[in-house]
Structures are given as C-alpha cells and as structure tokens.
C-alpha cells in the first residue's frame, strides 16, 4: 500500500515539475506565480490580471495533466507488481 502511494505520488510530482517547466517556457501563469500575485495584490486583483489562456491553464489543463500523472503512476504500480 505504501509503495503504491509513493509510486503514484512521485509520478504526479515529476509530471507537475515538467508541466511547470513547460508553463514557464510558453509564458503561462503557474500556481506559484498566481499565489504570489494573490499575496501581493489580493485575490480579486490577481484574478483580474489573468489572461484567458492563464485561466484555462490553471483551472483546466494543469489539473488534467496532474491526473495523467496519477494514471501513469497507477499503470506503473500495476506493471511493477504484476
């Protein structure tokens, strides 16, 4: 059980790191950037500064990518334990 959590968790982490590198490469706001903006200028103002693609990235694309990381971890665990 603990190995399943470690494998899937590490896969999600690796996919998240790759997704954040890609987001920086295409100049899209990441959660880290968005969080810092919220601290600096407030939630309402930081939400108003988001472009459409930033909003789609944060609330649609990024969660789907992390879900793919979970699925990769599940498949890897099944492969390793079969």
C-alpha positions in Angstrom: 0.0 0.0 0.0 2.7 2.5 0.9 4.6 1.6 -2.3 1.6 2.4 -4.3 1.3 5.8 -2.7 5.0 6.5 -3.2 5.0 5.5 -6.8 1.9 7.4 -7.8 2.9 10.4 -5.7 6.3 10.6 -7.3 4.8 10.3 -10.8 2.4 13.2 -10.0 5.4 15.2 -8.7 7.5 14.5 -11.8 4.7 15.4 -14.1 4.0 18.6 -12.1 7.6 19.7 -12.4 7.6 19.0 -16.1 4.3 20.9 -16.5 5.6 23.9 -14.6 8.8 24.0 -16.8 6.6 23.8 -19.9 4.3 26.6 -18.5 7.3 28.8 -17.9 8.5 28.1 -21.4 5.2 29.2 -23.0 4.9 32.1 -20.6 1.7 30.9 -18.8 1.0 31.8 -15.2 1.7 28.9 -12.8 0.1 28.3 -9.4 3.3 29.6 -7.8 3.1 32.9 -9.7 -0.6 33.2 -9.1 -0.2 32.6 -5.4 2.5 35.3 -5.1 0.2 37.7 -7.0 -2.6 37.0 -4.6 -0.3 37.7 -1.7 1.0 40.9 -3.3 -2.1 42.5 -4.8 -5.0 40.5 -3.4 -7.3 37.7 -4.8 -9.6 39.9 -6.8 -6.9 42.0 -8.5 -4.7 38.9 -9.2 -7.7 37.1 -10.7 -8.5 40.1 -12.9 -4.9 40.2 -14.3 -5.2 36.6 -15.6 -5.4 36.2 -19.3 -7.8 33.7 -20.8 -5.1 31.1 -21.5 -3.7 31.5 -18.0 -7.1 30.8 -16.5 -7.6 27.8 -18.7 -4.1 26.5 -17.8 -4.6 26.9 -14.1 -8.1 25.5 -13.8 -8.5 23.1 -16.7 -5.3 22.0 -18.4 -3.0 21.7 -15.3 -5.4 19.5 -13.3 -5.8 17.3 -16.4 -2.0 17.0 -16.7 -1.8 16.1 -13.0 -4.5 13.5 -13.4 -2.4 12.0 -16.2 0.5 11.8 -13.8 -1.7 9.9 -11.4 -2.8 7.5 -14.2 0.9 7.0 -15.1 1.7 6.1 -11.5 -1.2 3.7 -11.3 -0.1 1.9 -14.5 3.5 1.8 -13.3 2.5 0.3 -10.0 0.4 -2.3 -11.7 3.2 -3.1 -14.1 5.7 -3.4 -11.2 3.5 -5.6 -9.1 2.3 -8.0 -11.8 
